[in-house]
Amino acid sequence: MRSENIYGEQMPAGSGASAGNAIYEAFGISEKVVSICREAEKEVSPRFAAIDEIAELNTLKVVKAMQDCQISEACMLETTGYGYNDIGRDRLEEVYAKIFKTEDALVRSQIVCGTHALALALFGNTRPGDEIFSPVGMPYDTLQSVIGINEARGSLKEYGVSFSYADLLPDGGFDFDGIRAGIKANTKLVEIQRSRGYSERRSFSVGEIGELIKFIRGVKPDVYIMVDNCYGEYTELIEPSEVGADIVVGSLIKNPGGGIAPVGGYIAGRTECIENCAARLTAPGLYKEVGPSLGNNRLLYQGTFLAPTVTAAAEKSAVLASAVFEKLGFKCSPASDEVRHDIIEALTLSDPAKVISFCKGIQKAAAVDHFAAPEPAPMPGYESDIIMAAGCFISGSSIELSADGPLREPYNVFFQGGLSYPHGKLGIMMGVQELVNDGLLKL
């Protein structure tokens, strides 16, 4: 039997597999690594089907929101200067409010990262003498500087806003007694981190967050409840704003920007809360009226449109990474058969040399800067040296194929992203191959 190649030319039977092996060989990937990856891929195919179904329904949700807001070619035009009457910017915020089912939203290129968006929400909705409370343990490194746990100029602590938290239970569940005791008369805002950050704990489902919010409302009905939604958008059919959160916050160079948004962040929620955030982003009295799009509108719209399918590709890549490394004997969280609530996969490599080696393999799989060799180094906002592998089209975009982690015990590396599943798969193979090449893994 003969088959056709992509050009319609006749090829001998089985030559497609041979061509596939040849291209992997061109990347220096051994047949053994390819075989392990393909076996794992077959085992997790049912999970892929479930992820694709969620992506389909979320894509329709996004399209319906864009249609309801009558997005047109005029919305793609740029503004400069003050940005008055930027119809594209304003309509995009309406789209986000519809997607997240909130009263209002702030979606701006002027928000430079997720930490910036979170800082806007915290500074905007607290005042001197107020307290912020976390019911899910200590927040991740960069937010600790914003709060003032780590000394940093301009922190909330300097402005007289205090912070407290309740640890999770040993099984990863919520300590409801500790939460009740931790919420005080001056607790103004409760901050719930959905994803794990650089911690051992698991990520939370929207359903779990909803139960937590319900409990908190029973303790203090008037408290603001904010969810750090980074890495979690579009992994489920609903978002935390649909289960009672007053504010949800995220970065456009993660899931919701679809790998196309060049910069930006979003805050969606109650009108009062969004206006408070806008006053911090621009100035009191100016709020959302200013802020030019600077030619980014088309990219933000197109990224929003692609976000559900790009998120699905990243999530499937994470599932495969878990399946492959489970086969190799490593602890993985979440496990390959678990339902996921974000795009992050924590691989416990238990050895700093293995973390560095894996990250070098991820970098070698990149389409951009594949020749760079990532090394651990100090980074602003982090206590430990951090290694980051990311050959990205957009600097720091962690919806793109990337891996990073602090060089500290238990030496986890956090794998995430992949604008396409084939690229995510390549990254996993290259990471494994690098471990083999460095003599740190035997197959």
N, C-alpha and C positions, 0 to 999 in steps of 0.2 A: 504493500500500500504506500501511496505517496500523499503528501499534504502540500498546501501552499504556504509560502511565507507572507509577510505583510505586504510584499510587492506583487503578490499573485503568481510568483514563480513556483514551479514544482520542486518539492524537496522530498528526499527519502523519508520513510516512516521513522519516527524517533529522533529526527534531526533537530526538532524544536527543543527537546530536553538537552541535546548536546550543545546547542547554541546557548541555552541558559547556563549550563555548566561553564562554558567558555567565558562568558561575561563575568561570572563570579570569580573564575580563575584570574581574570584580568585585574580584579580588585585584590588578589592575593588570598582569596577565601578558599579553604580546602573543601574537598567533597564531604568530609566528615562533618564539618560545621554546617554545610548546606543541608545535609541529610537530617541532622538534629533539628534544624529549624523547620524543615518541611514536615517532619513527624509532629512537632509541636503545633504547627499550623493546622494540621488535620484535626488534632484533638480539640482545638478551641473554636473550630468553625461554627458550632451552634451559638457561641457567645457573639461571634461576628454578626450573625443574622439578627440577633436581638438589638445590637448596637445600630445596625443599618436601619432597622424599623424606627427607632427613636429619631435618627437623623432625618428620615423621610418626613415624619410628622412635624418635627421642629422646623424643617425647611418650609413646609406649608404654612406654619404659623408665622414665620418671618415674611413670606411672600404676601400673606393676607394683611399683615400689619402695614407693609409698604403700599399695597393697593388701597387700603382704607385711608391712608394718609396722602393718597394721590401723588406719589412720587413721580416727578417728571424730569425731563432733561434740564430744565431750568434749575432744579435742585442741585445739579452737579457743578454749577458755576461758582467761581471763587469770589471772596470779598477780601478787602485789605483794611488797614487802619483800624477804626473802631469796630467795624463789622456790623454796623447798624443794618437792620432789615435783611439779614442773611437767611433767605427762605430755606436754603438747603440745610443749614445748621439747625434751624428751628424745627423743620419737618423731621429731621433725623431724631431729634429728642422726642418728638411725638411717636415715632416708630418704636423707640426703646420703651417708652411708657406703655405702649400697647403690647409689646412682646413680654414685658415683665409685669403687666397688669398693675401699673401704679398710676398715681395721679400726675406725676411729672417726672422729668429726667434731666440730667445735666450730662451732655456728651460732648467733650471738647478736646481738640488737639492741644490746648494749653495745659491739659493734665498730662504730665510727662511719664507717669508710671503708676502701677497699682498702689505703691506706698504713698504716693502723692495724693491719689484719690481717697485713700483711707484717712490720710491726715486732714484733708479738706472736710471730710464727714465728721471726724472727731472734733476738730477745732471749731467747725461751724455750729455744732449742736451741743457744745458744752460751754460753761462759763466758770470763772474763778469760784472755787468752793464746791464745784460739782465733782462727782466721782464717776469714773468709768469702771465697769465690772465685766470680767470675762468668766463665763461659766464653764469654759472648756480648757482651762489651764492657761499657762503663760503663752502669749502670742509669739509669733516668730520674730527672728532677730531684728529685721529692719524696723518693725513696728515698736519694738522695745525702745529704740532711740526716739521715735516720735513721742511716745508716752513719757519718757524720761527715766525708765528703768536703767538703761545705759545713759550715762551723762552725755547730753548733746545740746548744743546751743539752740535755743528757740523751742524746746520741747514743751509739751503740755504741762509738765511739772513746773516749769518756770512761770507759767501763767496761772498757777494755783489750782490745777486740775489734778486730782489724785487718782490712783488706780489700785484695784484689788482683784483677786481672782479665786476661783475654786478649782482645785485639781480634779481631774477625772478619776473615777474609781479604777482599781487595778485591772478590771476587765474591759476598760475603755468606755464604760457607761457614764452617764451623768450622775454626779453626787447631788441629788436634790436637796438633802438636808444641808449640805455645805452651801449650796446656791441660795437657799432661803436665808441662811445666816449671813451670807455675804452681801445681800442686797440691803442697803441702808437708806435712811431718809434722804441723804444727799446723792444717792445713785441716780444719775441723770441719763446715762446711756449704758446699755448692755451690748458688748461686742462679741459676736460669735464667729469664730474662724472656721469656715467649712472644710478647708483642705488641711493637710497635715503639716505643711511647712517642712522644716528640717527635723521634725520630731518622729518618735516611734509610733505615735498614736494614729489611728485610722481616720479617714475622712468621714464626714457625716452625710447621710441622705437627707433629702428635703423633708421627707416624712419625719425623721428624727428631729430635725431642726424645728419642725412644726410642733411637735410634742413639747420640746424645750420652751418654745415661745409661749405656748399655752400655759405652762407651769409658771413662767416668769410673770405673765400677765396676772395670774392669780395672786402673786406675791406683791406686785407693784404695777397696777394697771396703767399708770401714766408715764412709765419709763420709755425712752426711745430704745428700740431694738434694731441693731445694725448687724448685717451679715456680710462678712468678707467673703465674697463669692468667687474669688480668683481661682482659676483652674476648673471650676465646677459647671460653668454655664453650658447648657445644651447637652449635658450628659444624662439628664432626665427630662421628662415631658413637662415638668413644672419647675418654677424657680422659688427661692425662699420668700420672695415678695408675695407669693400666692398663698403662703401659710402664716401670714401675720407679721412679717418683718416690715418695719417702717422705712428702712434704708437697705439697699443692696448695692455693693460696690465692686468694681472690677477694672481690669486693665484691657485696653484694646490691642495690646501686643501679646495677649493670651487668647483664649477661646473666642471671645465675641468679635475680634477684629479679623478673623478668618485668614490670618497670615498676610493680609494685604494692607490693613491700616498701618501707616508708617509710625504712628505715635498716638497717644490719647488714652483716656479713661472715661468711665461712666459711673454715675451715681443715679439710681432710680429709687423713687419712693414718694412719701407724702409731700405735698406742695410746700408745707411749712419747712420741712427738713431740707428740701432741695434749694429753697430760697436762702436758707442759712448757709448752705454750702457755696452757693453762687456769690454770696457776699464775701466769703473768704477767698474765692478764686479771683474775683475782680476787685470790687470795692463796695462798701456800703452805699446804697443808693443806685449803683450801676447794675448789680445782679447779673441776670442773663442777657441783658440788652446789648452787651458788647462782647467782643471776642471773634475776630475774623477767622474764616475757614482756611484762608491762604492756599486755596487750590486742593485741599484735602477731601472735600466733600465726596467726590466720586469714589475715592479709595475707601472712605469710611462706609459708604453705602454698599459697595461691592464686597467689602470684607464682611459686613453684616449679613449679606445675602449668602455668602459661602460658609459662614461660621458653623452651621450645624454639620455639614459634610466634612469640613476640615477637622472639627472636633472629633467626629467619628473616626477619621483616619488616625488621629493621635491616640484615641482610646484603644483602637484595635492594635496599634503598635505596642501600647502598654501591656495589653493582654498577652501578646506574643512574647514580649520580653519576660513576663512572669513565667509563662509556660516553658520557655527555653531554659531559664535559669533554675527553675524547679528541677528540670531534668538533669541539670549539672550539679545538683545537690545544695543549692543556696536557698536561704530563707528569702521569700518574696512577699511583699505586702502592697496591694491586695494579692491573694492567691489567684491563679489563673481562672478558677471557676467561680470566683466571687463577683457579685454585681458591683459595679463601680459607681462612684459619685464624683470623680474628678479624673483628670488625665494622667496623674502622677503614679509612677511605679517605683517603690522603694526596694532596691536590691541590697541585701546585707552581705557585703563582700568580706567583712571582718579583717581587712588588711589594707593599710593605706596604699601599698604598692599596687594592689588590685584595683582600687578606686582610680588611681592615676592611669593605669594601663587601660582600663575600660573607657575612660574619658578620651584617651588618645585614639582609641579605635572609633569612637563616635565622631571625633573630629575628622578622621581620615575618610569617613563616609560622606562628609559635607560636599555640597556643590560649590560653596564659597569658602575660601580659606582652608581647604582640606590639608594644606601643607603645614599649617600651624601646629605647634605642639603645646597643648594646655598644661600649665603648671600651677600648683597651689600658690596662692598669694593673699595678702590682706585685702579686704574689700570694705568700703564704707558701710557701717551698719551691722557688721558681723564680728563676733568675738573671735572665731576661729578662722584660720586660713581657709579659703574657698577655692575649689577647682571647678572651672566651668568649661565645658566643651560645647561650642555652638558656632557652626558655620552658617550664619544667617543672612538672608537678604535684608532683613531689618534688624538693626543692632539690638541685642538683648531679647529678641522675640522668642519667648519660651513656648509658643505654639509650634514653632519650627523644631526640627530634630535637635535635641540637646540633652545634656546630662550634666549634673553638677552635684556638689555636696560639700559639707564642711569636713576638714581632715580631723575628725575626732571620733572616738568610739561611739557606736559599734562599727564605724566606717561603712555607713550607708552611702550609696550613690543613688540619686534621684533622676530617673529617666523619664523624659516627657517629650511630647510634641511629635511632629512629622506631618508636613503639609499633605503628604500622600502616604498611604500605607506601604507601597513598595519601597519608599525611601526609609520609612521607619524600620522595615524588615532588613534593609541593607545595613542600617546602623547597628542593629542588634548583632548581625553576623560579624560585622567588623569589630565590634566590641569583644565578642567571644574570641575571634581570631587573634586579636592583639594580646589577650590574656594567654593564649596558647603560645604565641610567638615569644612572649616575654618569659616563658617557662613558669608561669603562675597557675596554669590549668592544664591538666592532662585529660584527653578525651579517650 
